[in-house]
Amino acid sequence: MLSDIGPGDGAVVLRIADMERTELYLAVMKGASGASAEFETAVELSPSFKTAVPVFAFIYAAVHVGYAAWLVPKRVGFARSAK
């Protein structure tokens, strides 16, 4: 079974194993004494995303600055030769 069920302060606590999923359903059945449900969700970015995105952003910024540094003198030269 994917979950471990245990009592917690008069309630049932479900701890679901860490798995990649896109949907999670919670079904609550109403009994004779009524029913209530509370749930929490936590979202976390993967460690590889946290390390890869800044590296690629830095590479992109460095290439952009390098291209601009190469292109500005050419643009100034074309502007001078056009006069």
N, C-alpha and C positions, 0 to 999 in steps of 0.2 A: 504494500500500500504506500502511496506517496506521502501520506501525512501521519504525524504522530499526534494522537488525541489524548489530552490530559486535563484534569480539573484545574482551574485557577480562580480562586476567590468566588466560588459558586458558579462559575461560568465554564464553558468548554473552550479551550484554546487550541486552535489548529496551527501547527507549524508545518509549512509546506517546504519540501526539499528545494534547494536552489537549482532551478532549471530555467532554460530559456523558454519563454512562452509569450504569446501575443495576447491571449485572452485568458481570463480567470473568472469563473462563475461562482457565485455564492447563493445557495438556495436555503431559505429559512422556512421551516414548516411551522404553522401556527398550531399550538396545542390548546388544551382546555384552559390553561392559565395564561394564555397569550404568548407572544414571542417578541423578542427584540434582538437586534444584531448590530454590532459595531465592527468595523474593520479598518485596518491601516494598510497602506501600500507604501513601499519605498522604491525609489528609482535611483539607480546609480549608473554613472558612465563607466564603461570598461577601461581598465588601466591602459590598454593599447591605444584606445582613442585619445586618452589624456596625453600620451607621449607622442603619438604620430601627428596629430593635428598641429601642435605648435612647431614641430620640425618642418612640416610642409609649408606652414604659413611663413616661417622664417626664410625658407628657400624661395618661395614665391616673392616675398618682399625684396630679397637680395637680387633676384633676377630682374625685377621691375626697376629697382634703383640703378642697376648696372645698365639696363637698356636705356633708361632715361639719360644717364651720364654719357652714353655713346651717341644718343640721338640728338641731344641739344646742340653740340658743336656742329653737327651736320646741318641742322635747321638754320643755325646762324650763318653758316657758310652759304647755303642756298639763298638766304635772304640777301646777303651781300652781293652775290653774283647776279641776282635778279635786278638790282638797281642800275 
